Amino acid sequence: MSESQSQTSHDLWPVDLVTVDTAITPVTILREQAALLTQKTKGLVEGKVVAMPVAELEDIALPTGCEFKSRFLLRVPALDNYRYVLLEIFYPIEGYPMIMVFTPTRQQVNIGSQQEFYQQLGYFLSCDKTIGIIRALIAQVKS
């Protein structure tokens, strides 16, 4: 073996290291719904998703491994960009299991899969409380 061969570095990383799984992340799902809300309200109320690391002192008990938090905001440009936090999710890097908090009522739900996430998110987005909040915000804009 020559000296140059012995000093050659060895790449121990897998070839497909940066191949991304086709699963849709919870944040992607929230962003899709945010865009749909913006379209449906013709921009009067915008959906916005903000992702961040979990703060050390959260006001709910989180299971070990919940490293990230995302908020689903209702933003109203005509009201000086007023923001209302509608939902928060707390999740590990893998996405599931997670905790979803519906902030108007502080209802907390444990979610174990993407299917459960779609179900619960659909329930919260279409419930009377959410519809009432969005309609009240639109009324504020139009008054």
VEXBAZA-634964 format. One record per residue: residue number from 0; x negated, y, z negated of N, C-alpha, C in turn. Coordinates in pm, whole numbers, plus 50000, padded with zeros to 5 digits. Layout:
# VEXBAZA-634964
{atom NUM; {X; Y; Z}; {X; Y; Z}; {X; Y; Z}}
...
***
This chain:
# VEXBAZA-634964
{atom 0; {49915; 49883; 50000}; {50000; 50000; 50000}; {49910; 50123; 50000}}
{atom 1; {49938; 50214; 50088}; {49856; 50335; 50096}; {49897; 50433; 49987}}
{atom 2; {49811; 50531; 49962}; {49838; 50630; 49858}; {49962; 50713; 49891}}
{atom 3; {49982; 50745; 50021}; {50099; 50826; 50060}; {50229; 50748; 50037}}
{atom 4; {50230; 50617; 50054}; {50350; 50536; 50031}; {50383; 50530; 49882}}
{atom 5; {50284; 50524; 49797}; {50311; 50513; 49654}; {50362; 50645; 49597}}
{atom 6; {50336; 50756; 49664}; {50383; 50885; 49616}; {50516; 50926; 49679}}
{atom 7; {50570; 50843; 49767}; {50698; 50872; 49831}; {50808; 50862; 49727}}
{atom 8; {50896; 50962; 49727}; {51007; 50957; 49631}; {51110; 50855; 49679}}
{atom 9; {51181; 50801; 49584}; {51286; 50703; 49613}; {51420; 50766; 49585}}
{atom 10; {51505; 50768; 49684}; {51640; 50823; 49669}; {51728; 50715; 49610}}
{atom 11; {51768; 50733; 49487}; {51849; 50634; 49417}; {51999; 50668; 49420}}
{atom 12; {52033; 50780; 49485}; {52173; 50821; 49493}; {52244; 50740; 49602}}
{atom 13; {52372; 50708; 49581}; {52446; 50635; 49685}; {52464; 50720; 49810}}
{atom 14; {52472; 50655; 49924}; {52486; 50723; 50052}; {52617; 50803; 50057}}
{atom 15; {52723; 50751; 49999}; {52854; 50816; 50005}; {52882; 50904; 49884}}
{atom 16; {52779; 50959; 49822}; {52792; 51038; 49701}; {52892; 51153; 49714}}
{atom 17; {52893; 51223; 49824}; {52980; 51340; 49838}; {53109; 51309; 49913}}
{atom 18; {53139; 51183; 49936}; {53265; 51145; 49997}; {53375; 51166; 49893}}
{atom 19; {53470; 51252; 49925}; {53575; 51288; 49831}; {53693; 51193; 49846}}
{atom 20; {53745; 51149; 49733}; {53864; 51065; 49731}; {53981; 51143; 49791}}
{atom 21; {54071; 51074; 49857}; {54183; 51140; 49923}; {54298; 51170; 49826}}
{atom 22; {54286; 51132; 49700}; {54390; 51161; 49603}; {54403; 51313; 49586}}
{atom 23; {54524; 51359; 49570}; {54550; 51501; 49552}; {54535; 51533; 49404}}
{atom 24; {54459; 51636; 49374}; {54436; 51672; 49234}; {54557; 51748; 49178}}
{atom 25; {54573; 51748; 49046}; {54683; 51825; 48986}; {54678; 51973; 49023}}
{atom 26; {54560; 52031; 49030}; {54548; 52173; 49066}; {54595; 52196; 49209}}
{atom 27; {54564; 52104; 49299}; {54611; 52116; 49438}; {54764; 52113; 49443}}
{atom 28; {54823; 52026; 49365}; {54970; 52017; 49361}; {55029; 52148; 49309}}
{atom 29; {54970; 52203; 49203}; {55019; 52330; 49149}; {55004; 52442; 49253}}
{atom 30; {54891; 52445; 49323}; {54869; 52551; 49424}; {54969; 52540; 49539}}
{atom 31; {55002; 52418; 49578}; {55103; 52400; 49683}; {55237; 52458; 49638}}
{atom 32; {55275; 52429; 49514}; {55402; 52479; 49462}; {55399; 52631; 49446}}
{atom 33; {55284; 52684; 49408}; {55270; 52830; 49396}; {55291; 52897; 49531}}
{atom 34; {55233; 52841; 49635}; {55249; 52897; 49770}; {55395; 52889; 49815}}
{atom 35; {55462; 52779; 49783}; {55603; 52764; 49821}; {55691; 52865; 49748}}
{atom 36; {55662; 52891; 49620}; {55737; 52990; 49545}; {55721; 53129; 49609}}
{atom 37; {55599; 53162; 49644}; {55572; 53292; 49707}; {55652; 53306; 49836}}
{atom 38; {55657; 53199; 49916}; {55734; 53201; 50040}; {55883; 53217; 50012}}
{atom 39; {55935; 53138; 49919}; {56079; 53139; 49890}; {56127; 53274; 49838}}
{atom 40; {56043; 53343; 49763}; {56083; 53473; 49708}; {56037; 53589; 49797}}
{atom 41; {55983; 53556; 49913}; {55931; 53656; 50007}; {55831; 53750; 49940}}
{atom 42; {55753; 53693; 49849}; {55648; 53769; 49783}; {55692; 53856; 49668}}
{atom 43; {55820; 53858; 49637}; {55866; 53936; 49521}; {55809; 53878; 49392}}
{atom 44; {55809; 53746; 49385}; {55743; 53674; 49275}; {55644; 53579; 49340}}
{atom 45; {55520; 53592; 49301}; {55415; 53507; 49357}; {55376; 53399; 49257}}
{atom 46; {55350; 53280; 49310}; {55292; 53176; 49227}; {55141; 53188; 49232}}
{atom 47; {55078; 53170; 49119}; {54932; 53176; 49113}; {54885; 53070; 49015}}
{atom 48; {54776; 53004; 49050}; {54718; 52902; 48963}; {54578; 52945; 48924}}
{atom 49; {54552; 52941; 48795}; {54421; 52976; 48742}; {54367; 52855; 48668}}
{atom 50; {54250; 52807; 48709}; {54186; 52692; 48644}; {54067; 52742; 48563}}
{atom 51; {54045; 52678; 48448}; {53937; 52719; 48360}; {53899; 52604; 48267}}
{atom 52; {53780; 52610; 48207}; {53747; 52510; 48106}; {53836; 52531; 47983}}
{atom 53; {53859; 52425; 47908}; {53939; 52434; 47787}; {53860; 52510; 47681}}
{atom 54; {53926; 52605; 47617}; {53864; 52678; 47507}; {53855; 52586; 47385}}
{atom 55; {53760; 52613; 47302}; {53741; 52530; 47183}; {53864; 52531; 47093}}
{atom 56; {53929; 52645; 47081}; {54042; 52657; 46990}; {54172; 52672; 47069}}
{atom 57; {54233; 52562; 47103}; {54363; 52564; 47170}; {54470; 52545; 47062}}
{atom 58; {54590; 52592; 47090}; {54696; 52583; 46990}; {54776; 52453; 46998}}
{atom 59; {54729; 52357; 47076}; {54793; 52225; 47079}; {54686; 52119; 47057}}
{atom 60; {54729; 52004; 47009}; {54635; 51893; 46987}; {54607; 51826; 47120}}
{atom 61; {54481; 51825; 47160}; {54442; 51767; 47288}; {54373; 51634; 47267}}
{atom 62; {54401; 51535; 47352}; {54328; 51410; 47343}; {54183; 51430; 47384}}
{atom 63; {54098; 51343; 47338}; {53957; 51348; 47375}; {53946; 51340; 47526}}
{atom 64; {53861; 51422; 47584}; {53837; 51417; 47728}; {53908; 51524; 47808}}
{atom 65; {54002; 51597; 47748}; {54069; 51706; 47820}; {53973; 51824; 47825}}
{atom 66; {53905; 51837; 47938}; {53802; 51939; 47952}; {53848; 52061; 48029}}
{atom 67; {53959; 52051; 48100}; {54003; 52159; 48186}; {54146; 52198; 48155}}
{atom 68; {54175; 52324; 48187}; {54310; 52377; 48170}; {54343; 52456; 48296}}
{atom 69; {54465; 52441; 48343}; {54513; 52524; 48453}; {54646; 52584; 48413}}
{atom 70; {54665; 52707; 48454}; {54790; 52777; 48426}; {54861; 52807; 48557}}
{atom 71; {54992; 52787; 48555}; {55078; 52825; 48666}; {55144; 52955; 48626}}
{atom 72; {55110; 53062; 48698}; {55158; 53195; 48664}; {55263; 53242; 48763}}
{atom 73; {55356; 53321; 48715}; {55446; 53396; 48800}; {55391; 53538; 48799}}
{atom 74; {55354; 53590; 48916}; {55299; 53725; 48925}; {55393; 53811; 49008}}
{atom 75; {55416; 53932; 48959}; {55509; 54022; 49026}; {55432; 54147; 49070}}
{atom 76; {55392; 54155; 49197}; {55313; 54269; 49245}; {55381; 54405; 49223}}
{atom 77; {55513; 54412; 49242}; {55585; 54538; 49230}; {55597; 54587; 49086}}
{atom 78; {55565; 54500; 48990}; {55570; 54538; 48848}; {55429; 54546; 48793}}
{atom 79; {55343; 54614; 48867}; {55203; 54633; 48826}; {55134; 54498; 48801}}
{atom 80; {55164; 54401; 48888}; {55108; 54265; 48880}; {55137; 54195; 48747}}
{atom 81; {55257; 54220; 48695}; {55300; 54153; 48573}; {55283; 54002; 48590}}
{atom 82; {55234; 53935; 48485}; {55213; 53790; 48489}; {55288; 53721; 48377}}
{atom 83; {55349; 53609; 48412}; {55420; 53525; 48315}; {55364; 53384; 48328}}
{atom 84; {55316; 53328; 48219}; {55263; 53191; 48222}; {55381; 53094; 48212}}
{atom 85; {55404; 53020; 48318}; {55517; 52926; 48321}; {55476; 52788; 48270}}
{atom 86; {55361; 52740; 48313}; {55313; 52606; 48277}; {55164; 52609; 48248}}
{atom 87; {55123; 52517; 48164}; {54980; 52491; 48145}; {54960; 52341; 48151}}
{atom 88; {54850; 52300; 48212}; {54813; 52158; 48208}; {54672; 52147; 48151}}
{atom 89; {54650; 52043; 48075}; {54521; 52013; 48014}; {54483; 51874; 48061}}
{atom 90; {54363; 51858; 48120}; {54333; 51733; 48186}; {54182; 51705; 48185}}
{atom 91; {54148; 51575; 48199}; {54007; 51538; 48211}; {53960; 51559; 48355}}
{atom 92; {53834; 51545; 48377}; {53778; 51566; 48511}; {53843; 51474; 48614}}
{atom 93; {53889; 51356; 48572}; {53954; 51261; 48663}; {54097; 51302; 48697}}
{atom 94; {54156; 51393; 48621}; {54291; 51440; 48648}; {54398; 51385; 48556}}
{atom 95; {54390; 51257; 48526}; {54492; 51192; 48442}; {54425; 51101; 48342}}
{atom 96; {54486; 51081; 48226}; {54612; 51137; 48177}; {54596; 51284; 48141}}
{atom 97; {54708; 51353; 48137}; {54706; 51497; 48109}; {54819; 51532; 48015}}
{atom 98; {54815; 51655; 47969}; {54925; 51712; 47892}; {54976; 51833; 47969}}
{atom 99; {55107; 51840; 47985}; {55170; 51956; 48048}; {55251; 52028; 47941}}
{atom 100; {55240; 52161; 47938}; {55317; 52242; 47844}; {55402; 52339; 47925}}
{atom 101; {55533; 52331; 47903}; {55627; 52426; 47964}; {55636; 52543; 47867}}
{atom 102; {55570; 52652; 47899}; {55550; 52759; 47802}; {55676; 52832; 47755}}
{atom 103; {55783; 52844; 47835}; {55901; 52913; 47780}; {55958; 52846; 47655}}
{atom 104; {55947; 52714; 47648}; {56001; 52642; 47532}; {55892; 52575; 47449}}
{atom 105; {55768; 52581; 47498}; {55652; 52514; 47436}; {55669; 52362; 47436}}
{atom 106; {55755; 52310; 47524}; {55772; 52165; 47536}; {55644; 52104; 47592}}
{atom 107; {55597; 52001; 47525}; {55472; 51935; 47563}; {55503; 51793; 47609}}
{atom 108; {55446; 51756; 47726}; {55473; 51624; 47784}; {55341; 51556; 47818}}
{atom 109; {55329; 51429; 47781}; {55212; 51349; 47820}; {55239; 51288; 47957}}
{atom 110; {55142; 51299; 48047}; {55158; 51252; 48184}; {55043; 51159; 48217}}
{atom 111; {55076; 51040; 48267}; {54974; 50939; 48292}; {54937; 50917; 48438}}
{atom 112; {55014; 50972; 48530}; {54987; 50945; 48671}; {55037; 51060; 48758}}
{atom 113; {54995; 51056; 48884}; {55037; 51157; 48980}; {55189; 51153; 48999}}
{atom 114; {55246; 51035; 49004}; {55391; 51022; 49021}; {55465; 51088; 48904}}
{atom 115; {55419; 51063; 48782}; {55481; 51125; 48664}; {55466; 51277; 48671}}
{atom 116; {55350; 51323; 48719}; {55325; 51467; 48729}; {55424; 51531; 48824}}
{atom 117; {55443; 51471; 48943}; {55540; 51524; 49039}; {55681; 51529; 48976}}
{atom 118; {55719; 51423; 48907}; {55852; 51416; 48846}; {55872; 51528; 48745}}
{atom 119; {55779; 51538; 48652}; {55794; 51635; 48544}; {55781; 51778; 48596}}
{atom 120; {55689; 51800; 48688}; {55672; 51933; 48746}; {55800; 51974; 48820}}
{atom 121; {55857; 51883; 48896}; {55982; 51911; 48966}; {56095; 51947; 48870}}
{atom 122; {56099; 51876; 48759}; {56201; 51905; 48658}; {56183; 52046; 48603}}
{atom 123; {56061; 52082; 48563}; {56037; 52214; 48505}; {56056; 52327; 48606}}
{atom 124; {56014; 52306; 48730}; {56026; 52412; 48830}; {56171; 52439; 48869}}
{atom 125; {56256; 52338; 48858}; {56395; 52354; 48901}; {56494; 52368; 48785}}
{atom 126; {56445; 52371; 48662}; {56537; 52380; 48548}; {56596; 52521; 48535}}
{atom 127; {56706; 52531; 48463}; {56776; 52659; 48448}; {56687; 52768; 48388}}
{atom 128; {56601; 52731; 48295}; {56514; 52830; 48230}; {56421; 52895; 48333}}
{atom 129; {56358; 52814; 48417}; {56267; 52867; 48520}; {56343; 52953; 48620}}
{atom 130; {56455; 52904; 48667}; {56535; 52980; 48764}; {56579; 53113; 48704}}
{atom 131; {56619; 53111; 48578}; {56661; 53234; 48511}; {56547; 53334; 48500}}
{atom 132; {56427; 53287; 48469}; {56310; 53376; 48459}; {56278; 53438; 48594}}
{atom 133; {56277; 53357; 48698}; {56245; 53407; 48832}; {56351; 53507; 48879}}
{atom 134; {56478; 53476; 48856}; {56584; 53569; 48895}; {56577; 53700; 48816}}
{atom 135; {56542; 53692; 48689}; {56527; 53814; 48608}; {56413; 53900; 48659}}
{atom 136; {56303; 53836; 48699}; {56190; 53911; 48753}; {56227; 53980; 48884}}
{atom 137; {56300; 53909; 48970}; {56345; 53968; 49097}; {56440; 54083; 49070}}
{atom 138; {56529; 54068; 48972}; {56621; 54178; 48936}; {56544; 54301; 48890}}
{atom 139; {56436; 54280; 48815}; {56353; 54392; 48770}; {56294; 54466; 48890}}
{atom 140; {56249; 54390; 48989}; {56189; 54450; 49109}; {56293; 54531; 49186}}
{atom 141; {56413; 54478; 49197}; {56516; 54541; 49279}; {56593; 54652; 49205}}
{atom 142; {56569; 54669; 49077}; {56645; 54771; 49002}; {56589; 54911; 49021}}
***
